Amino acid sequence: MISSRAESRKGTLETVPTNALTIIGRHIVAARGFAGLTQQQLADLAMLDVGTIRRMESFGEEPVGAIPGNLDKVKRALESVGIEFYEEARFTSVRLRK
């Protein structure tokens, strides 16, 4: 399913569930905050351009639309610094691993 925001970008982005979790822009913002990372630091860890991180975060409360594979790169980068994405009551959440 492609989000309305992704459609407005001429179909170049897809809403990509990562391991059956729906990640929204605010999850990425919160995860960066927990990890103490700037957008540039996350981009470097994920080997992506900082503009890609900004675009992902701009989705706010909507599922992130991304080029296939980029959302996985961001998720793996955040997990490498102790962030955990999990499902609780059918909603995806993010926290710093204990």
MARSE-849705 format. One record per atom (N, C-alpha, C): residue in three letters; x, y, z; residue number from 1. Coordinates in steps of 0.2 Angstrom, whole numbers, plus 2048, in hexadecimal, padded with zeros to 3 digits. Layout:
! MARSE-849705
REC|ala|X|Y|Z|NUM $
...
//
This chain:
! MARSE-849705
REC|met|804|7FA|800|1 $
REC|met|800|800|800|1 $
REC|met|804|806|800|1 $
REC|ile|803|80B|7FC|2 $
REC|ile|807|811|7FB|2 $
REC|ile|803|817|7FF|2 $
REC|ser|806|81A|803|3 $
REC|ser|803|81F|807|3 $
REC|ser|802|825|802|3 $
REC|ser|7FD|82A|805|4 $
REC|ser|7FC|830|801|4 $
REC|ser|802|834|800|4 $
REC|arg|806|834|805|5 $
REC|arg|80C|839|804|5 $
REC|arg|811|836|7FF|5 $
REC|ala|811|82F|7FF|6 $
REC|ala|815|82C|7FA|6 $
REC|ala|812|82D|7F3|6 $
REC|glu|80C|82C|7F2|7 $
REC|glu|809|82D|7EB|7 $
REC|glu|80A|835|7E9|7 $
REC|ser|80A|839|7ED|8 $
REC|ser|80C|840|7EB|8 $
REC|ser|813|841|7E9|8 $
REC|arg|817|83C|7EA|9 $
REC|arg|81E|83D|7E7|9 $
REC|arg|81F|838|7E1|9 $
REC|lys|819|838|7DD|10 $
REC|lys|819|835|7D7|10 $
REC|lys|81B|82D|7D7|10 $
REC|gly|819|82A|7DC|11 $
REC|gly|81A|823|7DC|11 $
REC|gly|821|820|7DD|11 $
REC|thr|826|825|7DF|12 $
REC|thr|82C|823|7E0|12 $
REC|thr|82E|81F|7E6|12 $
REC|leu|829|820|7EB|13 $
REC|leu|82A|81E|7F2|13 $
REC|leu|825|819|7F3|13 $
REC|glu|826|814|7F7|14 $
REC|glu|821|80F|7FA|14 $
REC|glu|821|80F|801|14 $
REC|thr|81B|80E|804|15 $
REC|thr|81B|80C|80B|15 $
REC|thr|81D|805|80C|15 $
REC|val|823|805|810|16 $
REC|val|826|7FE|811|16 $
REC|val|825|7FC|818|16 $
REC|pro|821|7F7|819|17 $
REC|pro|821|7F4|820|17 $
REC|pro|828|7F0|821|17 $
REC|thr|82B|7F2|827|18 $
REC|thr|832|7EF|828|18 $
REC|thr|830|7E9|82D|18 $
REC|asn|831|7E3|82B|19 $
REC|asn|830|7DD|82F|19 $
REC|asn|829|7DD|832|19 $
REC|ala|824|7DF|82E|20 $
REC|ala|81D|7E0|830|20 $
REC|ala|81C|7E5|835|20 $
REC|leu|820|7EA|836|21 $
REC|leu|81F|7F0|83A|21 $
REC|leu|81E|7F6|836|21 $
REC|thr|81A|7FA|837|22 $
REC|thr|819|800|833|22 $
REC|thr|81C|806|837|22 $
REC|ile|821|808|834|23 $
REC|ile|825|80E|837|23 $
REC|ile|823|814|834|23 $
REC|ile|822|819|839|24 $
REC|ile|81F|820|837|24 $
REC|ile|825|824|838|24 $
REC|gly|825|82A|835|25 $
REC|gly|82A|82F|835|25 $
REC|gly|82C|831|83D|25 $
REC|arg|827|831|841|26 $
REC|arg|829|833|848|26 $
REC|arg|82D|82D|84C|26 $
REC|his|82C|827|849|27 $
REC|his|830|822|84C|27 $
REC|his|837|823|84B|27 $
REC|ile|839|825|845|28 $
REC|ile|840|827|843|28 $
REC|ile|843|82D|848|28 $
REC|val|83F|832|848|29 $
REC|val|840|838|84C|29 $
REC|val|842|835|854|29 $
REC|ala|83D|832|856|30 $
REC|ala|83E|82F|85D|30 $
REC|ala|844|82B|85E|30 $
REC|ala|845|826|859|31 $
REC|ala|84A|822|85A|31 $
REC|ala|851|826|85A|31 $
REC|arg|851|82B|855|32 $
REC|arg|857|82F|855|32 $
REC|arg|859|832|85C|32 $
REC|gly|853|835|85F|33 $
REC|gly|854|838|865|33 $
REC|gly|856|833|86B|33 $
REC|phe|853|82D|86B|34 $
REC|phe|855|828|870|34 $
REC|phe|85D|827|86F|34 $
REC|ala|85F|826|869|35 $
REC|ala|866|824|867|35 $
REC|ala|86B|82A|868|35 $
REC|gly|868|830|868|36 $
REC|gly|86C|836|868|36 $
REC|gly|870|838|861|36 $
REC|leu|86C|836|85C|37 $
REC|leu|86F|837|855|37 $
REC|leu|86C|83D|852|37 $
REC|thr|870|841|84E|38 $
REC|thr|86D|846|849|38 $
REC|thr|86B|842|843|38 $
REC|gln|867|846|83F|39 $
REC|gln|865|843|838|39 $
REC|gln|86C|841|834|39 $
REC|gln|871|845|834|40 $
REC|gln|877|844|831|40 $
REC|gln|87A|83D|833|40 $
REC|gln|87A|83D|83A|41 $
REC|gln|87E|837|83D|41 $
REC|gln|87A|830|83B|41 $
REC|leu|873|831|83B|42 $
REC|leu|86F|82B|839|42 $
REC|leu|870|82A|831|42 $
REC|ala|870|82F|82D|43 $
REC|ala|871|82E|826|43 $
REC|ala|878|82A|825|43 $
REC|asp|87D|82C|829|44 $
REC|asp|884|829|828|44 $
REC|asp|883|822|82A|44 $
REC|leu|880|820|830|45 $
REC|leu|880|819|832|45 $
REC|leu|87C|815|82D|45 $
REC|ala|877|818|82A|46 $
REC|ala|872|814|825|46 $
REC|ala|875|814|81E|46 $
REC|met|87B|818|81D|47 $
REC|met|87E|819|816|47 $
REC|met|879|81C|811|47 $
REC|leu|875|821|814|48 $
REC|leu|870|825|810|48 $
REC|leu|872|82C|810|48 $
REC|asp|86F|830|80B|49 $
REC|asp|86F|837|80B|49 $
REC|asp|86B|83A|811|49 $
REC|val|86D|83F|814|50 $
REC|val|869|842|81A|50 $
REC|val|862|845|817|50 $
REC|gly|862|846|811|51 $
REC|gly|85B|848|80E|51 $
REC|gly|856|842|80E|51 $
REC|thr|859|83C|80E|52 $
REC|thr|854|836|80E|52 $
REC|thr|851|836|815|52 $
REC|ile|856|837|81A|53 $
REC|ile|853|837|821|53 $
REC|ile|84E|83C|823|53 $
REC|arg|84F|842|820|54 $
REC|arg|84B|848|821|54 $
REC|arg|844|846|81E|54 $
REC|arg|844|843|818|55 $
REC|arg|83E|841|814|55 $
REC|arg|83A|83C|818|55 $
REC|met|83E|837|81B|56 $
REC|met|83A|832|81F|56 $
REC|met|837|835|825|56 $
REC|glu|83B|839|828|57 $
REC|glu|838|83C|82F|57 $
REC|glu|832|841|82D|57 $
REC|ser|832|844|827|58 $
REC|ser|82D|848|825|58 $
REC|ser|826|845|825|58 $
REC|phe|826|83E|825|59 $
REC|phe|81F|83B|824|59 $
REC|phe|81B|83B|82B|59 $
REC|gly|81E|83D|830|60 $
REC|gly|81B|83F|836|60 $
REC|gly|817|839|839|60 $
REC|glu|810|839|839|61 $
REC|glu|80C|834|83C|61 $
REC|glu|80A|82F|836|61 $
REC|glu|80D|830|830|62 $
REC|glu|80B|82B|82B|62 $
REC|glu|810|826|82A|62 $
REC|pro|80F|820|827|63 $
REC|pro|814|81B|826|63 $
REC|pro|819|81E|821|63 $
REC|val|81F|81C|822|64 $
REC|val|825|81F|81E|64 $
REC|val|825|81C|817|64 $
REC|gly|825|821|812|65 $
REC|gly|826|81F|80B|65 $
REC|gly|82D|81F|80A|65 $
REC|ala|830|81A|807|66 $
REC|ala|837|81A|805|66 $
REC|ala|838|815|7FF|66 $
REC|ile|83E|817|7FC|67 $
REC|ile|841|812|7F7|67 $
REC|ile|842|80C|7FB|67 $
REC|pro|840|806|7F8|68 $
REC|pro|841|800|7FB|68 $
REC|pro|848|7FF|7FD|68 $
REC|gly|849|7FC|803|69 $
REC|gly|84F|7FB|806|69 $
REC|gly|852|801|80A|69 $
REC|asn|850|807|809|70 $
REC|asn|852|80D|80D|70 $
REC|asn|850|80C|814|70 $
REC|leu|849|80B|815|71 $
REC|leu|846|80B|81C|71 $
REC|leu|84A|805|820|71 $
REC|asp|84B|7FF|81C|72 $
REC|asp|84F|7FA|820|72 $
REC|asp|856|7FC|822|72 $
REC|lys|859|800|81E|73 $
REC|lys|860|803|820|73 $
REC|lys|85F|807|826|73 $
REC|val|85A|80B|826|74 $
REC|val|859|810|82C|74 $
REC|val|858|80C|832|74 $
REC|lys|853|807|831|75 $
REC|lys|851|803|837|75 $
REC|lys|858|7FF|83A|75 $
REC|arg|85B|7FC|835|76 $
REC|arg|861|7F8|837|76 $
REC|arg|867|7FD|83B|76 $
REC|ala|867|803|838|77 $
REC|ala|86C|808|83B|77 $
REC|ala|86A|809|842|77 $
REC|leu|863|80B|843|78 $
REC|leu|861|80C|84A|78 $
REC|leu|861|806|84E|78 $
REC|glu|860|800|84C|79 $
REC|glu|861|7FB|850|79 $
REC|glu|868|7F9|852|79 $
REC|ser|86D|7FB|84E|80 $
REC|ser|874|7FA|850|80 $
REC|ser|876|7FF|855|80 $
REC|val|872|804|857|81 $
REC|val|874|809|85D|81 $
REC|val|86F|808|862|81 $
REC|gly|86C|802|862|82 $
REC|gly|868|800|868|82 $
REC|gly|860|802|868|82 $
REC|ile|85E|804|862|83 $
REC|ile|857|805|862|83 $
REC|ile|853|7FF|860|83 $
REC|glu|84D|7FE|863|84 $
REC|glu|849|7F8|861|84 $
REC|glu|842|7FB|85F|84 $
REC|phe|840|7F8|859|85 $
REC|phe|839|7F9|857|85 $
REC|phe|835|7F3|859|85 $
REC|tyr|82F|7F4|85B|86 $
REC|tyr|82B|7EE|85E|86 $
REC|tyr|824|7F0|85D|86 $
REC|glu|820|7EB|85D|87 $
REC|glu|818|7EC|85C|87 $
REC|glu|815|7EB|863|87 $
REC|glu|811|7F0|865|88 $
REC|glu|80D|7F0|86B|88 $
REC|glu|806|7F2|86A|88 $
REC|ala|801|7ED|86B|89 $
REC|ala|7FA|7EF|86A|89 $
REC|ala|7F9|7F0|863|89 $
REC|arg|7FC|7ED|85E|90 $
REC|arg|7FB|7EE|857|90 $
REC|arg|7FE|7F4|854|90 $
REC|phe|802|7F8|858|91 $
REC|phe|805|7FE|856|91 $
REC|phe|80D|7FD|857|91 $
REC|thr|811|800|852|92 $
REC|thr|818|800|853|92 $
REC|thr|81A|805|857|92 $
REC|ser|81F|803|85B|93 $
REC|ser|822|808|860|93 $
REC|ser|82A|807|860|93 $
REC|val|82D|80C|863|94 $
REC|val|834|80C|862|94 $
REC|val|837|80E|869|94 $
REC|arg|83D|80A|86B|95 $
REC|arg|840|80C|872|95 $
REC|arg|847|80A|871|95 $
REC|leu|84B|80C|877|96 $
REC|leu|852|80B|877|96 $
REC|leu|852|804|87B|96 $
REC|arg|856|7FF|878|97 $
REC|arg|856|7F8|87A|97 $
REC|arg|859|7F9|881|97 $
REC|lys|856|7F5|886|98 $
REC|lys|859|7F4|88D|98 $
REC|lys|85F|7F1|88D|98 $
//
